[in-house]
């Protein structure tokens, strides 16, 4: 992979790696339930700047390493 292609792929990857909230409402046999959560790229936790994240992604892509894990928090309960 060329550095230019790696940068192109990484820019698209980082755009998708932003914080992704979720919410759910439903009714089951136990009654109404709600759920909420948020997931994000683990590098977000490290406090890296966007430029640092892009540079790390390009290095990772050039080396053929897998993407960083996504982490998240989810909460839910009955109404």
Backbone bond lengths (Angstrom), bond angles and torsions (degrees), N, CA, C in turn:
res aa  C-N    CA-C-N  psi(-1)  N-CA   C-N-CA  omega(-1)  CA-C   N-CA-C  phi
1 X - - - 1.454 - - 1.526 108.06 -
2 X 1.306 115.48 136.10 1.457 119.54 178.06 1.532 109.74 -79.90
3 X 1.320 116.05 160.99 1.463 120.58 178.63 1.529 110.34 -63.58
4 X 1.329 116.98 -36.15 1.464 120.68 179.56 1.532 110.61 -65.74
5 X 1.324 116.38 -43.81 1.468 120.35 178.64 1.528 110.50 -66.29
6 X 1.335 117.03 -40.60 1.462 121.03 178.24 1.525 110.29 -60.56
7 X 1.334 117.43 -41.88 1.464 120.44 179.22 1.528 110.56 -64.62
8 X 1.323 117.08 -41.72 1.461 121.24 178.76 1.530 111.00 -61.30
9 X 1.325 116.36 -46.65 1.460 121.61 179.83 1.527 110.13 -64.44
10 X 1.317 116.87 -42.12 1.471 121.24 -177.99 1.520 111.92 -67.07
11 X 1.315 116.99 -39.60 1.474 118.45 178.22 1.525 110.60 -60.67
12 X 1.323 116.56 -41.70 1.467 120.29 177.58 1.526 110.58 -67.22
13 X 1.339 117.16 -41.67 1.469 121.50 179.44 1.516 111.38 -62.51
14 X 1.325 116.71 -44.26 1.462 120.24 -178.53 1.521 111.75 -68.62
15 X 1.320 117.63 -30.94 1.463 120.36 176.63 1.525 110.45 -64.96
16 X 1.342 116.62 -35.59 1.465 120.87 178.54 1.526 111.81 -81.02
17 X 1.325 117.94 -18.35 1.464 121.71 -173.72 1.515 113.18 -86.19
18 X 1.309 117.76 7.65 1.451 119.75 179.69 1.531 109.83 -65.21
19 X 1.289 115.85 173.56 1.464 121.18 177.98 1.516 109.09 -62.34
20 X 1.319 116.26 130.50 1.461 121.24 -178.70 1.528 109.88 -121.01
21 X 1.329 117.24 103.60 1.469 120.21 177.85 1.523 110.68 -79.77
22 X 1.317 115.44 157.65 1.464 120.51 174.87 1.517 108.73 -145.43
23 X 1.328 115.20 151.71 1.455 120.89 177.37 1.528 107.52 -146.23
24 X 1.302 115.75 144.58 1.457 119.99 178.78 1.516 110.84 -143.11
25 X 1.318 115.39 144.07 1.461 122.53 176.70 1.523 106.44 -133.53
26 X 1.310 116.78 134.35 1.457 119.06 -179.40 1.511 112.34 -157.19
27 X 1.301 114.78 172.22 1.457 121.56 177.19 1.517 107.17 -127.45
28 X 1.307 115.82 128.34 1.455 121.34 178.66 1.513 110.16 -128.89
29 X 1.306 116.55 -169.10 1.462 120.57 -179.03 1.528 111.96 -63.73
30 X 1.331 116.97 -23.10 1.459 120.35 178.57 1.513 113.29 -91.79
31 X 1.330 117.93 4.22 1.453 121.48 -179.41 1.515 111.40 105.30
32 X 1.330 116.26 -170.27 1.465 120.77 -178.33 1.536 111.18 -66.15
33 X 1.327 116.00 144.22 1.460 121.67 178.47 1.523 109.33 -135.94
34 X 1.308 115.95 150.65 1.466 121.79 174.09 1.522 108.01 -127.96
35 X 1.316 115.00 152.83 1.454 120.49 -179.97 1.526 107.62 -147.59
36 X 1.297 115.96 143.82 1.458 121.01 175.79 1.509 109.33 -146.97
37 X 1.306 116.32 154.45 1.451 118.99 179.75 1.512 111.73 -167.39
38 X 1.310 113.88 173.88 1.453 121.29 177.79 1.528 107.92 -147.67
39 X 1.322 116.69 137.48 1.460 121.67 175.38 1.519 108.51 -127.91
40 X 1.333 114.81 152.32 1.461 119.78 179.65 1.511 109.51 -159.97
41 X 1.315 115.14 164.02 1.449 123.35 178.94 1.526 108.97 -67.11
42 X 1.329 117.13 136.58 1.466 121.19 -177.34 1.525 112.38 -59.05
43 X 1.330 118.56 -28.56 1.465 119.93 -179.88 1.521 111.48 -66.95
44 X 1.326 117.44 -19.28 1.457 121.30 176.02 1.527 110.05 -63.69
45 X 1.344 116.38 -35.50 1.463 120.66 179.82 1.518 112.22 -66.41
46 X 1.321 117.18 -27.96 1.461 120.90 -177.58 1.520 112.12 -74.62
47 X 1.318 117.37 -8.13 1.458 120.78 178.76 1.512 112.99 75.93
48 X 1.325 117.93 21.11 1.454 121.28 -179.58 1.525 110.20 -69.68
49 X 1.330 115.48 145.69 1.461 120.58 175.70 1.528 108.56 -74.46
50 X 1.323 118.17 163.01 1.467 119.76 176.90 1.535 112.32 -56.79
51 X 1.323 117.36 -38.04 1.463 121.14 179.23 1.535 110.90 -65.54
52 X 1.332 116.21 -41.11 1.472 120.45 178.30 1.521 110.96 -66.25
53 X 1.322 116.44 -39.58 1.471 120.01 178.50 1.522 111.03 -65.79
54 X 1.340 117.42 -39.73 1.463 120.93 178.33 1.524 110.32 -64.66
55 X 1.330 117.52 -46.34 1.468 121.21 -179.94 1.531 110.96 -61.56
56 X 1.336 116.67 -41.75 1.471 120.45 179.23 1.526 110.59 -65.30
57 X 1.330 117.02 -39.09 1.458 121.17 179.21 1.527 110.55 -64.90
58 X 1.318 117.12 -43.27 1.469 120.42 179.52 1.524 110.01 -62.30
59 X 1.346 116.86 -44.47 1.479 119.92 177.45 1.527 110.34 -60.10
60 X 1.331 116.58 -43.48 1.466 121.42 -179.46 1.519 110.75 -63.14
61 X 1.315 116.95 -45.82 1.464 120.97 -179.80 1.533 111.24 -63.58
62 X 1.319 116.15 -41.93 1.467 120.39 -179.64 1.529 110.72 -65.03
63 X 1.333 117.05 -31.61 1.469 121.72 179.69 1.528 112.03 -84.77
64 X 1.346 116.91 -12.61 1.463 120.38 -179.22 1.520 113.88 80.21
65 X 1.334 117.47 18.99 1.467 121.65 179.81 1.529 110.88 -81.04
66 X 1.349 117.55 156.67 1.467 121.16 179.71 1.528 111.29 -73.29
67 X 1.332 116.81 162.89 1.466 120.07 177.93 1.523 111.14 -67.71
68 X 1.341 116.52 157.89 1.464 119.07 177.54 1.524 110.04 -66.56
69 X 1.324 116.88 155.35 1.470 119.21 -179.65 1.525 111.24 -68.80
70 X 1.313 114.71 154.83 1.459 120.35 172.21 1.516 106.98 -97.03
71 X 1.303 116.64 142.95 1.457 122.02 179.39 1.518 108.12 -123.63
72 X 1.304 115.70 160.76 1.446 117.91 -179.86 1.507 113.52 -165.62
73 X 1.302 113.49 172.42 1.453 122.51 178.47 1.524 106.85 -133.15
74 X 1.319 115.66 136.06 1.458 120.08 179.09 1.522 108.32 -135.29
75 X 1.314 116.28 137.46 1.460 121.97 177.67 1.519 108.53 -131.89
76 X 1.302 116.12 153.07 1.457 119.15 178.62 1.516 110.12 -165.77
77 X 1.305 115.60 168.96 1.448 120.39 178.68 1.518 111.24 -178.49
78 X 1.306 114.12 178.32 1.465 120.84 179.50 1.515 108.62 -90.49
79 X 1.301 114.97 149.96 1.478 119.83 175.31 1.500 110.61 -85.58
